[in-house]
Amino acid sequence: MKIKHPIIEDSTILPQQSVNSTISNEQLVDHNVLIVHVTPESDSIKLITTEPNNETFEKESTDGFAYHIIGKSPQATGNYSVTIYNLSKEPVNVNAIIGEDPYLSGKCATSYGTSCYAIPMAIGFVIIGAITFIAGGLLIFTDFRKQRLRSK
């Protein structure tokens, strides 16, 4: 992520408590990803994001990471609300950042290595697999018809 803004830095959340933050429209680019990391990683958290149009997204995590993809809307005015709940019985330390998603924005740099092309490669493999499956089915069908005509 080239462009990133810390939302929550080294904040401790007590058990069954939460921490809140807001994201302004000025902090957003066209395609954004909100990443939340808590330590210790085995604890359970819930990420709730409320967009300016009052649409709410909830995600729970037990591995210490949660994320939410936010697309900037030109019609949206107002702030995005972020709430992170600690669902565990121990205090957790939380960090949250928002930044530009390089894959969705089409600004994937060569410094990311082959992971930059992982999604297009996966789509290509799926297309090649579908074509191979169809071609194999056609070959089996024509071979079956030839076998049937020879046996008559």
N, C-alpha and C positions, 0 to 999 in steps of 0.2 A: 504494500500500500504506500503510494507516494504521499498522498494528502491524508493526514490523519489528525484527529483531535481527541485528546483525553476527555472523557465524560466523567468518570469516577476514578480517582487515583488513591490506591492504598487505603481504602476505607474498610473499617472493621464493622461487620454486621453481627449483632448478638443473635443467639438462637431465637427462632420464630419472629424475628424483626425484619425490617426492610430498609433500603436506602433508595432515595429518589433523585432524579436528575432530569434536566430538559435538554433538548437538542433544538437549536434554532434553525430556521431555513437557511441562514447564511452559512452554517457549518456544513451544509449538504452540497454534494455534486449530483450529477445525473443518477449514478448507481452507487449506493453506499452499503456498507456492511457494518453492523454494530457487533462487536466481539466482547464477550464478558468472560473473564478468567477469575476463578476463585481458588484459594488455597486454604486448607488442604483439599486436594482434588477429589477425594472420595465423597465429599459432602454434597448434599442435594440442594439445588437452588431453583428458583422460578424467575424467569425473565418475563416481564409484562411491558409491552410497548403500546402506547396509545398515540395514534396519529391525529393530526389536526381535525380530521373529519369524524373523530371519536371512534374510529375503527380500532379494535383492540386485538393484539396478538399475544398469545401466551406460549412459553416454551419452558419445559422442565428439563433439568440435567442432573445427572449423578456422577459425571466424570470431570467436573470442574470447568467445563466450557459450555457456553451457549452463544448463539448468534442470531441475528435477525437482519434480513436484507430489506433496505428501505430505498424505494425509488422516489426521486424528487419529483413532485408534481407542481407544475406552474400555477395551478389553481389553489394549491394548499397555502393557506396563510395561518400562521400561528406556530406554536412549538410542538415538538414531539415529546411525550412524557415517557420516561424510562423508570421502571421500578424493579428492583432486584430483591427477592425474598430469600432469606436463609431458612430452609426447611429442616435443617439438621439440629442436633442437640448440642453442637459446639459452635463457638464463634468462628467466622470465616473472614478472610481478607479478600477484598474484591477490587479488581481493576476493570475498567470498561473503556474502550476506544471506539470511535467511529471513523471510518476512512473510505476512500474510493475503492470499489471492487474492480480490480484490473481486468477480470475476465468478462464481466458484464459490460464494462465501459469500453471494451475493445482497446484498452491501452496497456496491454500485457507486454512488458519489457523483456528483451532477450536475456537479461540478467536473472530472470526467474527460471531459466533452463527449459527442459522439456515439459515441465508442468504447465507452461504457458499454452501448450497445444494439447493438453490432456483431453479436454472436452471435445474439440473438433476431431481428434483421433478416435475417441470412443464412438462418436456419431458415425464416423467413416466405417469403423469396424461393424457397427450394427447394420449399416446399409449393405456392406459387402456380404455379411452373413445372410441377410434377407435375400439378396440376389442369388447367392450360392444355393440357398434352400429351394428357391423357386426353380432354378436351373436343374438341380438334382431331382426335384419332383417331376419336371418335364421329361428328363432322361428316363426315369423309371417308368413313367406312363408310356412313352414311345417304345421302350424295350418290351414292356408287357404286351403291347398291341402286336409287335412283331412276333413275339413268342406265340401268341394266340393264333395269328394268321398262319404260321408254320405248322401248327398242330392240326389245323383243319385240313 
